[in-house]
Every structure is written in C-alpha cells, then in structure tokens.
Amino acid sequence: MRVEESKLPLSLRTNLLDLFSQIEREFENLYLENIELRREIESLNDRLAADGQAVEGADLAKGALKTKASHSTSQLSQKLKTTYKASTSKIVSSFKATTSRAVCQLVKEYVGHRDGIWDLSATRTQPLVLGTASADHTAMLWSIETGKCLLKYLGHQGSVNSIKFHPTEQMALTASGDQTAHIWRYMVQLPAPQPVADTTTPCEDDVDFSDKDDADGEVEGPNDCPSVRVPTTMLRSHQGVVIAADWLVGGKQVVTASWDRAANLYDVETSELVHSLTGHDQELTHCCTHPNQRLVVTSSRDTTFRLWDFRDPSIHSVNVFQGHTDTVTSAVFTVGDNVVSGSDDRTVKVWDLKNMRSPIATIRTDSAVNRISVSVNQKIIALPHDNRQVRLFDMSGVRLARLPRSNRQGHRRMVCCSAWCEDNTTCNLFTCGFDRQAIGWNINIPALLQEK
C-alpha cells in the first residue's frame, strides 16, 4: 500500500522530524541512564549483602527509578503541548534547557564524623559556629567558613541524637541514646577565614544525575581538635533513648523527648525535673520550643504531635493534633503563629496556632520527611528526605527549589536534618545525613522568591 505524500509544508515537516528525533534521543538517554542506575543499585545491594547489612534501599531505589521515568515522561508530554501551541519557528527552541535564576550554592562540607549525623544547628550568638550530633557518640563544633572542627564533645556513652545552643550563652544541649541529656560549656577560637571557591549551581527542579557511592571510605576524624569530656549539667530522668532536646525561651529551662513516650521539663540551674509530659502512645521523635513564648511541641511515632502550653504557671494545657497517618518526625514553630509538621507519610503540613482543627497547607512529596527547619525572615521550609533530596517550599505549599545533588555535590545517603542560619552571610542553610557529612549552602532567597 502506497503511503500518500505529506500535505505539510516542507519547513514544518522538517521541524517535526527534528522534534521527533530529539524525543527519540531523550527516551534513549533515559533508557540507558535507567540501565546504569539499575546496575549501580544491584552492585550496592550485593555490597550491602556481603557486609551483612539489611538491604533497605532496594524498594526505595526502584521507586525512585519509577518516579524518575514518569517525571521525565511528563516532561516530554508538557514539551509536546507547548510545542504545538507555539509557532513552528519555536519548535526546536522549546527543547532548550532553561536554568532557574534562583541560585543554590554548595559552599562547604563538614567532614570528620565516623557515623551518620542525626542533627545539627547553628549558634544563636557570636561566635557563629555549627554544631553536629552524630551516631558516633560525639558532638562537634565547626568553623562555618573554613569547615574545620573547633571542638569535640565526648561526654556521651551513646549516639548523640540532638544538639541545640543556649539563646545567649556559650552552652550546648545534647540528647543521647545513653538515656541522658547533657548541658556543656564551650570556648572556641575561630580560624582566619579562607576565600570561598565559587561552586555556583542553579537549583535543580527536574534534572537528576547518576549517583556514585563514594561515601563508604573510612573518614579520619580531626586529630588536632580540642575536646570536652565532662558536662556542666547531666539530666537523667528518662527510661529510654533521649531523641531530642531544646531550650525554652530565656534559657532557664530545657525540654527533652524520649523513646519512653514522655517529654521532660527541667530546671537548668538545679537540674531538677519540673514536669513530665505524658500522653503519647508511642516513642517520641522530636521536640521543639517556641522562639519567644513558653510553648512546646512534641512529635511521636503515634502519628500525632502535641502542643504544651506553659504560659500560665497555674495551668499546663495540652492539645493533640492528628493530621498525619504515619510517624511525625518533627514539628517546629515559626516566629509567627504557625506550626509546621513533617512525617514519614511523605507530607508536610502547615498549621495556624489560632485554629489548628485542620492544616492551612499540605505539601505532598515522594519520600519520607525528616527534621525540617523554617527560616525566620521569609518562612521558607527546608525538607530533608529519606531519598537524599532537600527541597524548599514556602508556607503556602509552593515548591521553590530542590538543592543540587550529583556525583560531586549533595548528600549520598538519607538526609536527617536541616537548619537555617540567616545571620550568617556565608552559609544560611545547613543539612546533614547518613553520609557522615554536614553541608553548608548559600540560598539566594530574593532570587528564590522571585521565581514564584
């Protein structure tokens, strides 16, 4: 059967043929990339099995593969729609890669822990330093500018799960798997700043890169780093792992959260237990205090988070919020009247303290969300994910960016925590994870918000 000659003008037909050849090349690249990813996943699983470790990443990786494929397919679909709507002269140009004006720059990597880093935070007073809490039983203080270890805390006998700094004094609060929380003083000497290499990278929105697993080598810890071995105060009323701790406004009291299903409120000066906050049905995962009010929020594996109100000394009220379907991994206050909660159910929810019957925004993601952080000034939410990604959203649930992650940049394991530090001009966002490193980022917030 003879195929009729096309009635399309030659120029349009040529453009269409060129377009379809580009589509074919994109599918071919995607197919080859997925084959390579599967080969890497199989290699990683073989290595994990040889080491006697549980293989937990296989399903996640396959899920990521599916997500990647469907994401790329939807991209092509969108490009086709745009192409047909546009004039024929723009058919080819519509396939040109566009880069975001919002710049997310990886500035510094903080490497020295011998195991995964659970938590991190920056000091609230000068000198500005970064603190990390690790499963290697230590906490470390780092120079933000140089990436050098300034001090190591060695007082805990178990994994250090949380670190928070006193609002006005040079004191740190750490929580540990040894069933205690420690308060310890530090003095650090900041090194002379070094020029920062320009590693500017546009925020990725849809493009991902193949991932080489080069984080398995044993990292030597800083040998010349001074250490503190004895706390000034030891808080020990829990019967299980202390997973998190935070200072109440003013710094005279602290709250701890434990796997024994209770949160404890302590007096710092006397180290006495003031209140035991009970009611959660399962292990607690996190606790957070309001920056300028006597409010505490606790998160739990029982899928709820609780708001504890200590503003009236005679009344200690509690409200229970059931907005998630899986473990609530963290719930944090903003400077205003909001609480933001993240969960293993792959959602993040924004709540109004004045009316918390239902969330004012829900962010749905493709991976479990760990300890989130909200920037003070612009209220940008940084989401650390199990799938190694870090994404930025605004309070209305609009996605702003995804931080770069490739062979050379970003985390190579689950990202456990994020922490904003807008007072620092070098790095205003920090993340840490199971790849044993913390990363300092410079987020161009005005450009980020301009993208909306």
C-alpha positions in Angstrom: 0.0 0.0 0.0 1.5 3.3 -1.1 1.8 6.0 1.6 0.5 9.3 0.5 2.9 12.2 0.4 2.6 14.5 3.4 0.4 17.6 2.9 2.5 19.6 5.4 4.8 22.3 4.2 8.4 21.2 3.9 9.7 23.5 6.6 7.1 22.4 9.1 7.7 18.7 8.3 11.4 19.2 8.7 10.9 20.8 12.1 8.6 18.0 13.2 11.0 15.3 12.1 13.7 17.1 14.0 11.4 17.3 17.0 10.6 13.6 17.0 14.3 12.6 16.6 15.0 14.7 19.7 12.2 12.8 21.6 13.7 9.5 20.5 17.2 10.6 21.7 15.7 11.7 25.1 14.0 8.3 25.5 17.2 6.6 24.5 19.2 8.6 27.1 16.6 7.9 29.7 16.7 4.2 28.9 20.5 4.0 29.1 20.5 6.0 32.3 18.0 3.7 33.9 20.0 0.6 32.9 23.1 2.2 34.6 21.1 3.1 37.7 19.8 -0.5 38.0 23.4 -1.8 37.6 24.5 0.5 40.4 21.6 -0.5 42.6 22.4 -4.2 42.1 26.0 -3.5 42.8 25.2 -1.6 46.0 22.8 -4.4 47.2 25.5 -7.0 46.6 27.9 -5.0 48.6 25.4 -4.5 51.4 24.6 -8.2 51.4 28.3 -9.1 51.6 28.7 -6.8 54.6 25.8 -8.5 56.3 23.6 -5.4 56.3 19.9 -5.3 55.8 19.0 -4.2 52.3 16.5 -1.4 52.8 17.2 0.8 49.9 16.2 -1.5 47.1 12.5 -0.7 47.0 13.2 2.9 47.6 15.6 3.0 44.7 13.2 1.2 42.4 10.5 3.7 43.4 12.9 6.5 42.6 13.5 4.9 39.3 9.8 4.8 38.5 9.3 8.3 39.7 12.2 9.4 37.5 10.8 7.7 34.5 7.3 9.1 35.0 8.7 12.5 35.7 10.7 12.5 32.5 7.7 11.3 30.5 5.5 14.0 31.9 8.2 16.5 31.0 8.2 15.3 27.4 4.4 15.5 27.3 4.4 19.0 28.5 7.1 20.0 26.0 4.9 18.5 23.2 1.9 20.5 24.3 4.0 23.7 24.4 5.4 22.9 21.0 2.0 22.5 19.3 0.8 25.8 20.9 3.8 27.7 19.8 4.7 28.8 16.3 6.6 26.4 14.1 9.7 28.5 14.3 9.9 27.8 18.1 9.6 24.0 17.9 13.3 23.3 18.3 14.0 26.2 20.7 11.3 24.8 23.1 13.6 21.9 23.9 16.5 24.2 25.1 17.2 23.7 28.7 16.1 26.5 31.0 18.0 27.3 34.2 16.5 28.8 37.3 17.5 32.3 38.2 17.4 31.2 41.9 20.9 30.1 42.8 21.6 27.5 45.5 25.3 27.3 46.1 27.1 24.5 48.0 29.6 26.4 50.0 31.2 24.0 52.5 31.3 20.3 53.5 31.9 19.5 57.2 33.6 16.0 57.2 35.0 14.3 60.3 32.3 12.2 62.0 32.7 8.4 61.9 29.0 7.6 61.6 25.8 9.3 60.4 24.9 12.8 61.6 21.4 12.9 63.2 21.1 16.6 63.9 22.7 20.0 63.5 22.2 23.6 64.5 24.0 26.9 64.5 24.7 29.1 67.5 22.4 32.0 68.2 25.2 34.3 69.5 28.7 35.2 68.5 30.9 33.4 67.6 28.7 31.8 65.0 29.6 28.1 64.8 27.9 25.0 63.5 27.1 22.1 65.8 26.6 18.5 64.7 25.3 15.4 66.7 26.3 12.0 65.5 25.7 8.3 66.0 29.5 8.0 66.6 28.8 9.1 70.2 30.2 12.6 69.7 29.1 16.2 69.0 31.3 18.5 67.1 31.5 22.3 66.7 32.7 23.6 63.3 34.0 26.8 61.8 31.3 27.7 59.3 33.7 29.5 57.0 36.6 27.0 56.9 34.9 23.7 57.6 37.5 22.9 60.4 36.5 21.2 63.6 36.8 23.6 66.5 35.8 21.3 69.4 34.6 17.8 70.0 32.2 16.8 72.9 33.0 13.3 74.2 30.8 13.1 77.3 28.0 10.7 76.0 28.1 6.9 76.1 25.6 6.5 73.2 24.5 8.0 69.9 24.2 11.8 70.1 20.7 12.5 68.6 20.3 16.2 69.0 22.2 19.5 69.6 20.8 22.9 70.4 22.6 26.1 71.6 21.7 28.4 74.5 20.0 31.6 73.3 22.6 33.9 74.9 25.4 31.9 76.5 28.1 29.6 75.1 26.4 26.4 76.2 25.2 23.4 74.2 22.4 21.0 75.0 22.8 17.4 73.6 20.5 14.4 73.8 21.7 10.9 73.6 20.9 7.2 73.4 22.6 6.8 76.8 19.2 8.0 78.2 20.6 11.3 79.3 20.8 14.9 78.1 23.9 17.0 78.8 24.5 20.7 79.1 28.1 21.7 78.4 30.0 24.9 78.0 32.3 25.6 75.1 35.0 28.1 74.2 36.2 28.2 70.6 38.8 30.2 68.7 37.7 30.9 65.2 40.3 30.4 62.5 41.1 33.1 59.9 38.5 32.9 57.1 39.6 31.5 53.8 38.4 32.6 50.3 35.4 30.6 49.2 35.6 28.8 45.9 32.8 29.6 43.5 30.7 26.4 43.1 27.6 28.2 42.0 25.0 25.7 40.7 21.4 26.5 39.7 18.7 24.9 41.8 17.7 21.8 40.1 14.0 21.3 39.5 13.6 18.2 37.4 17.1 17.0 36.3 18.8 14.3 38.3 22.3 12.8 37.9 23.7 9.3 38.3 25.0 8.7 41.7 28.4 7.2 42.5 28.6 5.9 46.1 31.9 7.2 47.3 30.9 7.7 50.9 31.9 4.3 52.2 35.6 5.1 52.8 36.5 5.4 56.5 36.9 9.1 57.2 39.6 10.1 59.7 38.3 12.4 62.3 40.0 15.7 63.2 43.1 14.8 65.3 44.0 18.3 66.4 40.5 19.2 67.6 40.3 20.1 71.3 37.7 18.1 73.3 35.3 18.5 76.2 34.6 15.3 78.2 32.5 16.4 81.3 29.1 18.2 81.2 28.3 21.0 83.5 24.8 19.5 83.9 23.5 16.0 83.4 19.8 15.4 83.0 18.8 11.8 83.7 15.1 11.0 84.4 14.3 9.1 81.2 14.0 5.3 80.9 14.8 5.2 77.2 16.7 6.9 74.4 16.6 10.7 74.6 16.0 11.5 71.0 15.8 15.4 71.1 16.1 18.3 73.5 15.6 22.1 73.3 15.9 25.3 75.4 12.8 27.1 76.4 12.7 30.9 75.8 15.1 32.6 78.2 17.3 29.5 78.5 16.5 28.7 82.2 14.6 25.5 81.4 15.0 22.7 78.8 12.7 20.1 77.4 13.7 16.6 76.4 11.9 14.0 74.3 12.4 10.2 74.8 11.5 6.8 73.5 10.0 6.2 76.9 7.0 8.1 75.5 7.5 11.1 77.8 8.9 14.6 77.4 10.5 16.1 80.5 10.8 19.7 81.5 13.9 20.5 83.6 15.3 23.5 85.6 18.8 24.2 84.2 20.3 25.6 87.4 19.2 22.8 89.7 18.9 20.0 87.0 15.6 19.0 88.7 12.6 17.6 86.9 9.9 20.2 86.8 7.2 18.4 84.7 6.9 15.0 83.0 4.8 15.5 79.9 3.0 12.2 79.3 0.2 11.1 76.9 1.9 10.0 73.7 1.1 6.3 72.9 4.4 5.6 71.3 8.0 6.7 71.2 8.7 10.4 70.8 10.8 11.5 67.8 11.3 15.3 68.3 10.6 18.3 70.5 10.7 22.0 69.7 10.2 25.2 71.7 8.6 28.5 70.5 11.3 31.2 70.0 9.5 33.8 72.2 6.7 32.1 74.1 6.6 29.2 76.7 5.2 26.7 74.2 6.5 23.2 73.4 5.6 20.9 70.6 6.4 17.1 70.8 6.2 14.6 67.9 5.7 10.9 68.1 5.5 7.6 66.3 1.9 7.5 67.3 1.1 9.8 64.3 0.3 12.8 66.5 2.0 15.9 67.7 1.1 17.6 71.0 1.2 21.3 71.8 2.1 22.0 75.5 1.3 25.5 76.9 3.3 26.8 79.9 2.5 30.5 79.5 0.2 30.4 82.6 2.1 29.0 85.6 -1.1 27.6 87.2 -2.4 25.9 84.0 -0.4 23.5 81.8 -2.7 22.7 78.9 -2.1 20.3 76.1 -3.7 19.9 72.7 -3.4 16.8 70.5 -3.2 17.0 66.7 -3.9 14.1 64.4 -3.0 15.3 61.0 -0.8 12.5 59.8 -1.1 8.8 59.0 2.4 7.8 60.0 5.2 8.8 62.4 5.5 12.5 62.9 9.3 13.0 62.5 9.3 16.7 63.6 7.0 19.6 64.3 8.5 23.1 64.6 7.3 26.6 65.4 7.7 29.7 63.2 8.3 33.1 64.6 4.7 33.9 63.9 1.7 31.8 64.8 2.4 28.7 62.8 3.5 25.1 63.4 4.9 23.1 60.6 4.9 19.2 60.9 6.7 16.6 58.8 6.0 12.9 58.6 7.0 9.5 57.3 3.7 9.6 55.4 5.5 11.9 52.9 3.6 15.0 53.8 4.4 18.3 55.5 1.5 20.3 57.0 1.3 24.0 57.9 -0.9 24.8 60.9 -2.2 28.1 62.4 -1.8 28.1 66.2 -5.1 30.1 66.5 -7.1 27.5 64.7 -5.5 24.0 64.5 -8.5 22.0 63.5 -7.1 21.5 60.0 -3.9 22.5 58.2 -3.8 25.7 56.2 -1.4 24.0 53.7 -0.4 20.4 52.8 2.8 19.6 50.9 2.9 16.1 49.4 6.3 14.6 48.5 7.7 11.4 47.1 9.7 10.4 50.2 9.6 10.4 54.0 10.4 13.8 55.6 12.9 14.1 58.4 13.7 17.1 60.7 12.5 20.2 59.0 13.5 23.8 59.5 11.7 27.1 58.7 13.7 30.3 58.0 12.9 33.1 60.4 12.5 36.0 58.0 11.0 34.6 54.8 9.5 31.4 56.4 11.0 29.1 53.8 10.6 25.4 54.8 13.6 23.1 54.1 12.6 19.5 53.7 15.3 16.8 54.2 14.2 13.5 52.7 15.0 9.8 53.0 15.7 9.7 49.3 18.7 12.1 49.7 16.9 15.1 48.4 16.5 18.5 50.1 13.6 20.6 48.8 12.5 24.1 49.6 8.8 25.2 49.9 7.0 28.3 51.0 4.3 28.4 53.7 1.5 28.1 51.2 2.9 24.8 49.9 4.5 26.1 46.7 7.7 24.3 45.8 10.6 26.8 45.4 13.6 24.6 44.6 15.5 21.4 45.0 19.1 21.6 46.2 21.7 20.3 43.8 22.7 16.6 44.2 25.0 14.8 41.8 28.3 12.9 41.9 30.1 15.9 43.1 27.5 17.7 45.2 24.9 17.0 47.8 24.1 14.1 50.1 24.7 10.4 49.2 22.6 9.0 52.0 19.3 9.8 53.8 19.2 13.5 54.8 18.3 13.6 58.5 18.0 17.3 59.4 18.0 20.9 58.0 18.8 24.1 59.9 18.5 27.7 58.7 21.0 30.3 59.9 20.1 33.6 58.3 22.6 35.6 60.5 25.5 34.0 58.5 26.4 35.6 55.2 28.5 32.6 54.1 26.0 29.7 54.7 22.4 30.4 55.5 21.2 26.7 55.4 22.8 23.5 56.7 21.9 19.9 56.1 23.3 16.6 57.5 22.8 12.9 56.9 23.8 9.3 57.0 26.7 10.0 54.6 28.6 11.3 57.7 28.8 14.9 56.5 27.1 18.2 57.0 26.8 20.6 54.1 26.6 24.4 54.2 24.5 26.1 51.5 24.1 29.6 50.4 20.5 30.1 49.3 19.8 33.3 47.3 16.4 33.9 48.9 15.4 37.1 47.0 16.0 35.2 43.7 14.2 32.1 45.1 11.1 34.1 45.9 11.2 35.9 42.6 10.7 32.6 40.9 7.3 32.1 42.4 
